[in-house]
Amino acid sequence: GPAIDHRDIVVASSPDGMAGWSAAPVRVNDDTGSTDQAFPALAVDGDGGLHVTWYDRRFDPRWRAGADFMLASSFDGGATFTPNARVSTGSSWWQVVADMEPNFGDFTRPCAAGNRLYLPWTDSRQGSPDVLVAPLQTAGTVGAPDSVWAHVGDSLHVEVVVTNDTPY
């Protein structure tokens, strides 16, 4: 849907090499409040999946000082996005004392290589701006026999193996 306010993240897409753009930008963050989303970045994986990361303050509604690192993905060219996934396991203080300005993660960029996605972010829960990385796989695999035959009245046993180490 459309953005609630200027703090939301929206994506416009051009499936035809920038000759035309999507009619309306698509809202990426799915929170219902009016908390900040900041420093969005995106990467496209080897299968064409679009992955957007950002810092989000939705888990600290009282003070809005804690930030979490978030991810949403689109597998249809940016028309829709998956529910937002919290990549960080806890909120970090937004303004951490450091030797550089600005202090918090504005140069964070996800990286895609084939169907692997690497998400670096700044985390300050230990008191300094540490860099953490979440390596994710963007596609699962299914293993099943090519064909199965049975005669009428025979019992049939088919084994299907599904491997999914994606965040979804």
Rosetta constraint file for C-alpha pairs under 8 A:
AtomPair CA 1 CA 26 HARMONIC 6.01 0.50
AtomPair CA 1 CA 27 HARMONIC 5.49 0.50
AtomPair CA 2 CA 10 HARMONIC 7.93 0.50
AtomPair CA 2 CA 24 HARMONIC 7.96 0.50
AtomPair CA 2 CA 25 HARMONIC 7.13 0.50
AtomPair CA 2 CA 26 HARMONIC 6.34 0.50
AtomPair CA 2 CA 27 HARMONIC 5.57 0.50
AtomPair CA 3 CA 8 HARMONIC 5.68 0.50
AtomPair CA 3 CA 9 HARMONIC 7.36 0.50
AtomPair CA 3 CA 10 HARMONIC 6.93 0.50
AtomPair CA 3 CA 26 HARMONIC 7.95 0.50
AtomPair CA 3 CA 27 HARMONIC 5.66 0.50
AtomPair CA 4 CA 8 HARMONIC 6.69 0.50
AtomPair CA 4 CA 34 HARMONIC 7.46 0.50
AtomPair CA 5 CA 34 HARMONIC 7.35 0.50
AtomPair CA 7 CA 34 HARMONIC 7.45 0.50
AtomPair CA 7 CA 35 HARMONIC 7.22 0.50
AtomPair CA 7 CA 36 HARMONIC 5.35 0.50
AtomPair CA 7 CA 37 HARMONIC 5.69 0.50
AtomPair CA 7 CA 38 HARMONIC 7.47 0.50
AtomPair CA 8 CA 27 HARMONIC 7.03 0.50
AtomPair CA 8 CA 28 HARMONIC 7.61 0.50
AtomPair CA 8 CA 29 HARMONIC 6.49 0.50
AtomPair CA 8 CA 36 HARMONIC 7.29 0.50
AtomPair CA 8 CA 37 HARMONIC 6.03 0.50
AtomPair CA 9 CA 27 HARMONIC 5.85 0.50
AtomPair CA 9 CA 28 HARMONIC 5.49 0.50
AtomPair CA 9 CA 29 HARMONIC 6.05 0.50
AtomPair CA 9 CA 37 HARMONIC 6.94 0.50
AtomPair CA 9 CA 40 HARMONIC 7.16 0.50
AtomPair CA 10 CA 25 HARMONIC 5.68 0.50
AtomPair CA 10 CA 26 HARMONIC 5.19 0.50
AtomPair CA 10 CA 27 HARMONIC 4.31 0.50
AtomPair CA 10 CA 28 HARMONIC 5.53 0.50
AtomPair CA 10 CA 29 HARMONIC 7.93 0.50
AtomPair CA 11 CA 25 HARMONIC 5.20 0.50
AtomPair CA 11 CA 26 HARMONIC 5.23 0.50
AtomPair CA 11 CA 27 HARMONIC 6.56 0.50
AtomPair CA 11 CA 28 HARMONIC 7.00 0.50
AtomPair CA 11 CA 78 HARMONIC 6.92 0.50
AtomPair CA 12 CA 21 HARMONIC 6.66 0.50
AtomPair CA 12 CA 22 HARMONIC 5.75 0.50
AtomPair CA 12 CA 24 HARMONIC 6.94 0.50
AtomPair CA 12 CA 25 HARMONIC 4.49 0.50
AtomPair CA 12 CA 26 HARMONIC 6.45 0.50
AtomPair CA 12 CA 78 HARMONIC 7.29 0.50
AtomPair CA 13 CA 21 HARMONIC 5.61 0.50
AtomPair CA 13 CA 22 HARMONIC 5.33 0.50
AtomPair CA 13 CA 25 HARMONIC 7.64 0.50
AtomPair CA 13 CA 77 HARMONIC 7.03 0.50
AtomPair CA 13 CA 78 HARMONIC 6.14 0.50
AtomPair CA 14 CA 18 HARMONIC 5.14 0.50
AtomPair CA 14 CA 19 HARMONIC 7.24 0.50
AtomPair CA 14 CA 20 HARMONIC 5.81 0.50
AtomPair CA 14 CA 21 HARMONIC 4.52 0.50
AtomPair CA 14 CA 22 HARMONIC 6.13 0.50
AtomPair CA 15 CA 20 HARMONIC 7.70 0.50
AtomPair CA 15 CA 21 HARMONIC 7.50 0.50
AtomPair CA 15 CA 77 HARMONIC 7.17 0.50
AtomPair CA 16 CA 20 HARMONIC 6.56 0.50
AtomPair CA 26 CA 78 HARMONIC 7.26 0.50
AtomPair CA 26 CA 79 HARMONIC 6.70 0.50
AtomPair CA 26 CA 80 HARMONIC 7.12 0.50
AtomPair CA 28 CA 52 HARMONIC 7.88 0.50
AtomPair CA 28 CA 72 HARMONIC 6.82 0.50
AtomPair CA 28 CA 81 HARMONIC 6.29 0.50
AtomPair CA 28 CA 84 HARMONIC 7.96 0.50
AtomPair CA 29 CA 37 HARMONIC 7.91 0.50
AtomPair CA 29 CA 72 HARMONIC 7.56 0.50
AtomPair CA 29 CA 84 HARMONIC 6.44 0.50
AtomPair CA 30 CA 83 HARMONIC 6.81 0.50
AtomPair CA 30 CA 84 HARMONIC 6.38 0.50
AtomPair CA 31 CA 58 HARMONIC 7.12 0.50
AtomPair CA 33 CA 58 HARMONIC 7.54 0.50
AtomPair CA 35 CA 56 HARMONIC 7.46 0.50
AtomPair CA 35 CA 57 HARMONIC 5.74 0.50
AtomPair CA 35 CA 58 HARMONIC 5.53 0.50
AtomPair CA 35 CA 61 HARMONIC 7.19 0.50
AtomPair CA 35 CA 64 HARMONIC 7.24 0.50
AtomPair CA 36 CA 56 HARMONIC 5.91 0.50
AtomPair CA 36 CA 57 HARMONIC 5.52 0.50
AtomPair CA 36 CA 58 HARMONIC 7.27 0.50
AtomPair CA 36 CA 64 HARMONIC 7.92 0.50
AtomPair CA 37 CA 54 HARMONIC 6.54 0.50
AtomPair CA 37 CA 55 HARMONIC 5.61 0.50
AtomPair CA 37 CA 56 HARMONIC 4.50 0.50
AtomPair CA 37 CA 57 HARMONIC 6.59 0.50
AtomPair CA 38 CA 54 HARMONIC 5.78 0.50
AtomPair CA 38 CA 55 HARMONIC 5.16 0.50
AtomPair CA 38 CA 56 HARMONIC 6.49 0.50
AtomPair CA 39 CA 54 HARMONIC 5.40 0.50
AtomPair CA 39 CA 55 HARMONIC 6.34 0.50
AtomPair CA 39 CA 105 HARMONIC 7.54 0.50
AtomPair CA 39 CA 106 HARMONIC 5.62 0.50
AtomPair CA 39 CA 108 HARMONIC 7.81 0.50
AtomPair CA 40 CA 52 HARMONIC 6.70 0.50
AtomPair CA 40 CA 53 HARMONIC 5.56 0.50
AtomPair CA 40 CA 54 HARMONIC 4.34 0.50
AtomPair CA 40 CA 55 HARMONIC 7.30 0.50
AtomPair CA 41 CA 52 HARMONIC 5.64 0.50
AtomPair CA 41 CA 53 HARMONIC 5.40 0.50
AtomPair CA 41 CA 54 HARMONIC 6.47 0.50
AtomPair CA 41 CA 108 HARMONIC 7.38 0.50
AtomPair CA 41 CA 109 HARMONIC 5.73 0.50
AtomPair CA 41 CA 110 HARMONIC 6.84 0.50
AtomPair CA 42 CA 50 HARMONIC 6.89 0.50
AtomPair CA 42 CA 51 HARMONIC 5.42 0.50
AtomPair CA 42 CA 52 HARMONIC 4.37 0.50
AtomPair CA 42 CA 53 HARMONIC 6.27 0.50
AtomPair CA 42 CA 109 HARMONIC 7.01 0.50
AtomPair CA 42 CA 110 HARMONIC 6.29 0.50
AtomPair CA 43 CA 50 HARMONIC 5.92 0.50
AtomPair CA 43 CA 51 HARMONIC 5.31 0.50
AtomPair CA 43 CA 52 HARMONIC 6.72 0.50
AtomPair CA 43 CA 109 HARMONIC 7.85 0.50
AtomPair CA 43 CA 110 HARMONIC 5.82 0.50
AtomPair CA 43 CA 111 HARMONIC 5.95 0.50
AtomPair CA 43 CA 112 HARMONIC 6.03 0.50
AtomPair CA 44 CA 48 HARMONIC 5.77 0.50
AtomPair CA 44 CA 49 HARMONIC 5.46 0.50
AtomPair CA 44 CA 50 HARMONIC 4.60 0.50
AtomPair CA 44 CA 51 HARMONIC 6.22 0.50
AtomPair CA 44 CA 112 HARMONIC 6.24 0.50
AtomPair CA 45 CA 49 HARMONIC 5.27 0.50
AtomPair CA 45 CA 50 HARMONIC 6.69 0.50
AtomPair CA 45 CA 51 HARMONIC 7.78 0.50
AtomPair CA 45 CA 112 HARMONIC 4.93 0.50
AtomPair CA 45 CA 113 HARMONIC 6.25 0.50
AtomPair CA 45 CA 114 HARMONIC 5.75 0.50
AtomPair CA 45 CA 115 HARMONIC 5.87 0.50
AtomPair CA 45 CA 116 HARMONIC 7.27 0.50
AtomPair CA 45 CA 117 HARMONIC 7.21 0.50
AtomPair CA 45 CA 138 HARMONIC 7.83 0.50
AtomPair CA 46 CA 112 HARMONIC 7.36 0.50
AtomPair CA 46 CA 113 HARMONIC 6.57 0.50
AtomPair CA 46 CA 114 HARMONIC 4.22 0.50
AtomPair CA 46 CA 115 HARMONIC 5.69 0.50
AtomPair CA 47 CA 114 HARMONIC 7.18 0.50
AtomPair CA 47 CA 115 HARMONIC 6.80 0.50
AtomPair CA 48 CA 75 HARMONIC 7.00 0.50
AtomPair CA 48 CA 77 HARMONIC 7.49 0.50
AtomPair CA 49 CA 73 HARMONIC 6.80 0.50
AtomPair CA 49 CA 74 HARMONIC 5.73 0.50
AtomPair CA 49 CA 75 HARMONIC 4.71 0.50
AtomPair CA 49 CA 76 HARMONIC 7.41 0.50
AtomPair CA 49 CA 77 HARMONIC 7.24 0.50
AtomPair CA 50 CA 73 HARMONIC 5.52 0.50
AtomPair CA 50 CA 74 HARMONIC 5.05 0.50
AtomPair CA 50 CA 75 HARMONIC 6.49 0.50
AtomPair CA 50 CA 77 HARMONIC 6.99 0.50
AtomPair CA 50 CA 78 HARMONIC 6.87 0.50
AtomPair CA 51 CA 71 HARMONIC 6.91 0.50
AtomPair CA 51 CA 72 HARMONIC 5.92 0.50
AtomPair CA 51 CA 73 HARMONIC 4.34 0.50
AtomPair CA 51 CA 74 HARMONIC 6.46 0.50
AtomPair CA 52 CA 71 HARMONIC 5.66 0.50
AtomPair CA 52 CA 72 HARMONIC 5.42 0.50
AtomPair CA 52 CA 73 HARMONIC 6.15 0.50
AtomPair CA 52 CA 110 HARMONIC 7.96 0.50
AtomPair CA 53 CA 69 HARMONIC 7.04 0.50
AtomPair CA 53 CA 70 HARMONIC 5.43 0.50
AtomPair CA 53 CA 71 HARMONIC 4.57 0.50
AtomPair CA 53 CA 72 HARMONIC 6.71 0.50
AtomPair CA 53 CA 109 HARMONIC 7.96 0.50
AtomPair CA 53 CA 110 HARMONIC 7.10 0.50
AtomPair CA 53 CA 119 HARMONIC 7.87 0.50
AtomPair CA 54 CA 69 HARMONIC 5.78 0.50
AtomPair CA 54 CA 70 HARMONIC 5.42 0.50
AtomPair CA 54 CA 71 HARMONIC 6.87 0.50
AtomPair CA 55 CA 67 HARMONIC 5.84 0.50
AtomPair CA 55 CA 68 HARMONIC 5.41 0.50
AtomPair CA 55 CA 69 HARMONIC 4.63 0.50
AtomPair CA 55 CA 70 HARMONIC 6.11 0.50
AtomPair CA 56 CA 67 HARMONIC 5.27 0.50
AtomPair CA 56 CA 68 HARMONIC 5.19 0.50
AtomPair CA 56 CA 69 HARMONIC 6.28 0.50
AtomPair CA 56 CA 70 HARMONIC 6.68 0.50
AtomPair CA 57 CA 61 HARMONIC 7.08 0.50
AtomPair CA 57 CA 64 HARMONIC 5.63 0.50
AtomPair CA 57 CA 65 HARMONIC 7.03 0.50
AtomPair CA 57 CA 66 HARMONIC 5.91 0.50
AtomPair CA 57 CA 67 HARMONIC 4.70 0.50
AtomPair CA 57 CA 68 HARMONIC 6.36 0.50
AtomPair CA 58 CA 64 HARMONIC 7.50 0.50
AtomPair CA 58 CA 67 HARMONIC 7.84 0.50
AtomPair CA 59 CA 66 HARMONIC 7.41 0.50
AtomPair CA 59 CA 67 HARMONIC 7.59 0.50
AtomPair CA 59 CA 68 HARMONIC 7.51 0.50
AtomPair CA 59 CA 91 HARMONIC 7.38 0.50
AtomPair CA 60 CA 64 HARMONIC 5.00 0.50
AtomPair CA 60 CA 65 HARMONIC 6.73 0.50
AtomPair CA 60 CA 66 HARMONIC 5.63 0.50
AtomPair CA 60 CA 67 HARMONIC 7.52 0.50
AtomPair CA 60 CA 91 HARMONIC 7.79 0.50
AtomPair CA 65 CA 93 HARMONIC 5.84 0.50
AtomPair CA 65 CA 94 HARMONIC 5.43 0.50
AtomPair CA 65 CA 95 HARMONIC 7.79 0.50
AtomPair CA 66 CA 91 HARMONIC 4.99 0.50
AtomPair CA 66 CA 92 HARMONIC 5.03 0.50
AtomPair CA 66 CA 93 HARMONIC 4.67 0.50
AtomPair CA 66 CA 94 HARMONIC 5.59 0.50
AtomPair CA 67 CA 91 HARMONIC 5.01 0.50
AtomPair CA 67 CA 92 HARMONIC 5.14 0.50
AtomPair CA 67 CA 93 HARMONIC 6.33 0.50
AtomPair CA 67 CA 94 HARMONIC 5.81 0.50
AtomPair CA 68 CA 86 HARMONIC 6.94 0.50
AtomPair CA 68 CA 87 HARMONIC 7.52 0.50
AtomPair CA 68 CA 88 HARMONIC 5.80 0.50
AtomPair CA 68 CA 89 HARMONIC 7.92 0.50
AtomPair CA 68 CA 90 HARMONIC 6.55 0.50
AtomPair CA 68 CA 91 HARMONIC 4.90 0.50
AtomPair CA 68 CA 92 HARMONIC 6.44 0.50
AtomPair CA 69 CA 86 HARMONIC 6.17 0.50
AtomPair CA 69 CA 87 HARMONIC 5.47 0.50
AtomPair CA 69 CA 88 HARMONIC 5.30 0.50
AtomPair CA 69 CA 121 HARMONIC 6.90 0.50
AtomPair CA 70 CA 84 HARMONIC 6.57 0.50
AtomPair CA 70 CA 85 HARMONIC 5.62 0.50
AtomPair CA 70 CA 86 HARMONIC 4.69 0.50
AtomPair CA 70 CA 87 HARMONIC 5.33 0.50
AtomPair CA 70 CA 88 HARMONIC 7.28 0.50
AtomPair CA 71 CA 84 HARMONIC 5.71 0.50
AtomPair CA 71 CA 85 HARMONIC 5.14 0.50
AtomPair CA 71 CA 86 HARMONIC 6.54 0.50
AtomPair CA 71 CA 87 HARMONIC 6.62 0.50
AtomPair CA 72 CA 81 HARMONIC 6.08 0.50
AtomPair CA 72 CA 82 HARMONIC 5.47 0.50
AtomPair CA 72 CA 83 HARMONIC 6.33 0.50
AtomPair CA 72 CA 84 HARMONIC 4.89 0.50
AtomPair CA 72 CA 85 HARMONIC 6.30 0.50
AtomPair CA 73 CA 81 HARMONIC 5.26 0.50
AtomPair CA 73 CA 82 HARMONIC 5.35 0.50
AtomPair CA 74 CA 78 HARMONIC 5.31 0.50
AtomPair CA 74 CA 79 HARMONIC 7.22 0.50
AtomPair CA 74 CA 80 HARMONIC 5.83 0.50
AtomPair CA 74 CA 81 HARMONIC 4.51 0.50
AtomPair CA 74 CA 82 HARMONIC 6.31 0.50
AtomPair CA 75 CA 80 HARMONIC 7.72 0.50
AtomPair CA 75 CA 81 HARMONIC 7.54 0.50
AtomPair CA 76 CA 80 HARMONIC 6.69 0.50
AtomPair CA 82 CA 168 HARMONIC 7.99 0.50
AtomPair CA 85 CA 167 HARMONIC 7.19 0.50
AtomPair CA 85 CA 168 HARMONIC 7.85 0.50
AtomPair CA 87 CA 134 HARMONIC 7.45 0.50
AtomPair CA 91 CA 125 HARMONIC 7.44 0.50
AtomPair CA 92 CA 123 HARMONIC 5.71 0.50
AtomPair CA 92 CA 124 HARMONIC 5.10 0.50
AtomPair CA 92 CA 125 HARMONIC 5.26 0.50
AtomPair CA 93 CA 124 HARMONIC 6.07 0.50
AtomPair CA 93 CA 125 HARMONIC 6.95 0.50
AtomPair CA 94 CA 104 HARMONIC 6.72 0.50
AtomPair CA 94 CA 124 HARMONIC 7.99 0.50
AtomPair CA 95 CA 103 HARMONIC 6.37 0.50
AtomPair CA 95 CA 104 HARMONIC 6.78 0.50
AtomPair CA 96 CA 103 HARMONIC 6.29 0.50
AtomPair CA 96 CA 104 HARMONIC 7.32 0.50
AtomPair CA 96 CA 124 HARMONIC 6.62 0.50
AtomPair CA 96 CA 127 HARMONIC 7.20 0.50
AtomPair CA 96 CA 128 HARMONIC 6.50 0.50
AtomPair CA 96 CA 129 HARMONIC 6.76 0.50
AtomPair CA 97 CA 103 HARMONIC 7.10 0.50
AtomPair CA 97 CA 128 HARMONIC 6.86 0.50
AtomPair CA 97 CA 129 HARMONIC 8.00 0.50
AtomPair CA 98 CA 103 HARMONIC 6.15 0.50
AtomPair CA 98 CA 128 HARMONIC 6.88 0.50
AtomPair CA 98 CA 129 HARMONIC 7.01 0.50
AtomPair CA 102 CA 106 HARMONIC 7.58 0.50
AtomPair CA 103 CA 129 HARMONIC 7.70 0.50
AtomPair CA 104 CA 122 HARMONIC 6.45 0.50
AtomPair CA 104 CA 129 HARMONIC 7.32 0.50
AtomPair CA 105 CA 121 HARMONIC 6.44 0.50
AtomPair CA 105 CA 122 HARMONIC 5.33 0.50
AtomPair CA 108 CA 120 HARMONIC 6.32 0.50
AtomPair CA 108 CA 121 HARMONIC 5.94 0.50
AtomPair CA 108 CA 122 HARMONIC 7.76 0.50
AtomPair CA 109 CA 119 HARMONIC 7.20 0.50
AtomPair CA 109 CA 120 HARMONIC 6.82 0.50
AtomPair CA 110 CA 117 HARMONIC 7.08 0.50
AtomPair CA 110 CA 118 HARMONIC 5.75 0.50
AtomPair CA 110 CA 119 HARMONIC 4.73 0.50
AtomPair CA 110 CA 120 HARMONIC 6.38 0.50
AtomPair CA 111 CA 117 HARMONIC 5.79 0.50
AtomPair CA 111 CA 118 HARMONIC 5.13 0.50
AtomPair CA 111 CA 119 HARMONIC 6.63 0.50
AtomPair CA 112 CA 116 HARMONIC 5.75 0.50
AtomPair CA 112 CA 117 HARMONIC 4.48 0.50
AtomPair CA 112 CA 118 HARMONIC 6.29 0.50
AtomPair CA 113 CA 117 HARMONIC 6.37 0.50
AtomPair CA 115 CA 137 HARMONIC 5.79 0.50
AtomPair CA 115 CA 138 HARMONIC 5.17 0.50
AtomPair CA 115 CA 139 HARMONIC 6.14 0.50
AtomPair CA 116 CA 135 HARMONIC 7.05 0.50
AtomPair CA 116 CA 136 HARMONIC 5.72 0.50
AtomPair CA 116 CA 137 HARMONIC 4.56 0.50
AtomPair CA 116 CA 138 HARMONIC 5.88 0.50
AtomPair CA 117 CA 135 HARMONIC 5.78 0.50
AtomPair CA 117 CA 136 HARMONIC 5.02 0.50
AtomPair CA 117 CA 137 HARMONIC 6.06 0.50
AtomPair CA 117 CA 138 HARMONIC 6.67 0.50
AtomPair CA 118 CA 133 HARMONIC 6.53 0.50
AtomPair CA 118 CA 134 HARMONIC 5.76 0.50
AtomPair CA 118 CA 135 HARMONIC 4.49 0.50
AtomPair CA 118 CA 136 HARMONIC 6.25 0.50
AtomPair CA 119 CA 133 HARMONIC 5.28 0.50
AtomPair CA 119 CA 134 HARMONIC 5.02 0.50
AtomPair CA 119 CA 135 HARMONIC 6.33 0.50
AtomPair CA 119 CA 136 HARMONIC 7.89 0.50
AtomPair CA 120 CA 131 HARMONIC 6.57 0.50
AtomPair CA 120 CA 132 HARMONIC 5.52 0.50
AtomPair CA 120 CA 133 HARMONIC 4.16 0.50
AtomPair CA 120 CA 134 HARMONIC 6.45 0.50
AtomPair CA 121 CA 131 HARMONIC 5.63 0.50
AtomPair CA 121 CA 132 HARMONIC 5.50 0.50
AtomPair CA 121 CA 133 HARMONIC 6.43 0.50
AtomPair CA 122 CA 129 HARMONIC 5.80 0.50
AtomPair CA 122 CA 130 HARMONIC 5.55 0.50
AtomPair CA 122 CA 131 HARMONIC 4.77 0.50
AtomPair CA 122 CA 132 HARMONIC 6.38 0.50
AtomPair CA 123 CA 128 HARMONIC 7.78 0.50
AtomPair CA 123 CA 129 HARMONIC 5.63 0.50
AtomPair CA 123 CA 130 HARMONIC 5.17 0.50
AtomPair CA 123 CA 131 HARMONIC 6.18 0.50
AtomPair CA 123 CA 132 HARMONIC 6.73 0.50
AtomPair CA 124 CA 128 HARMONIC 5.10 0.50
AtomPair CA 124 CA 129 HARMONIC 4.73 0.50
AtomPair CA 124 CA 130 HARMONIC 6.03 0.50
AtomPair CA 126 CA 130 HARMONIC 7.79 0.50
AtomPair CA 136 CA 165 HARMONIC 7.35 0.50
AtomPair CA 136 CA 166 HARMONIC 6.15 0.50
AtomPair CA 136 CA 167 HARMONIC 7.29 0.50
AtomPair CA 137 CA 165 HARMONIC 6.21 0.50
AtomPair CA 137 CA 166 HARMONIC 5.26 0.50
AtomPair CA 138 CA 166 HARMONIC 5.60 0.50
AtomPair CA 139 CA 164 HARMONIC 7.36 0.50
AtomPair CA 139 CA 166 HARMONIC 6.64 0.50
AtomPair CA 140 CA 162 HARMONIC 7.43 0.50
AtomPair CA 140 CA 163 HARMONIC 5.53 0.50
AtomPair CA 140 CA 164 HARMONIC 4.54 0.50
AtomPair CA 140 CA 165 HARMONIC 6.66 0.50
AtomPair CA 140 CA 166 HARMONIC 6.87 0.50
AtomPair CA 141 CA 162 HARMONIC 5.97 0.50
AtomPair CA 141 CA 163 HARMONIC 5.24 0.50
AtomPair CA 141 CA 164 HARMONIC 6.73 0.50
AtomPair CA 142 CA 160 HARMONIC 7.12 0.50
AtomPair CA 142 CA 161 HARMONIC 5.72 0.50
AtomPair CA 142 CA 162 HARMONIC 4.55 0.50
AtomPair CA 142 CA 163 HARMONIC 6.33 0.50
AtomPair CA 143 CA 160 HARMONIC 5.75 0.50
AtomPair CA 143 CA 161 HARMONIC 4.98 0.50
AtomPair CA 143 CA 162 HARMONIC 6.39 0.50
AtomPair CA 144 CA 158 HARMONIC 7.96 0.50
AtomPair CA 144 CA 159 HARMONIC 6.55 0.50
AtomPair CA 144 CA 160 HARMONIC 4.77 0.50
AtomPair CA 144 CA 161 HARMONIC 6.55 0.50
AtomPair CA 145 CA 158 HARMONIC 7.82 0.50
AtomPair CA 145 CA 159 HARMONIC 7.79 0.50
AtomPair CA 145 CA 160 HARMONIC 7.72 0.50
AtomPair CA 148 CA 158 HARMONIC 7.70 0.50
AtomPair CA 150 CA 154 HARMONIC 6.20 0.50
AtomPair CA 150 CA 155 HARMONIC 7.50 0.50
AtomPair CA 150 CA 156 HARMONIC 6.58 0.50
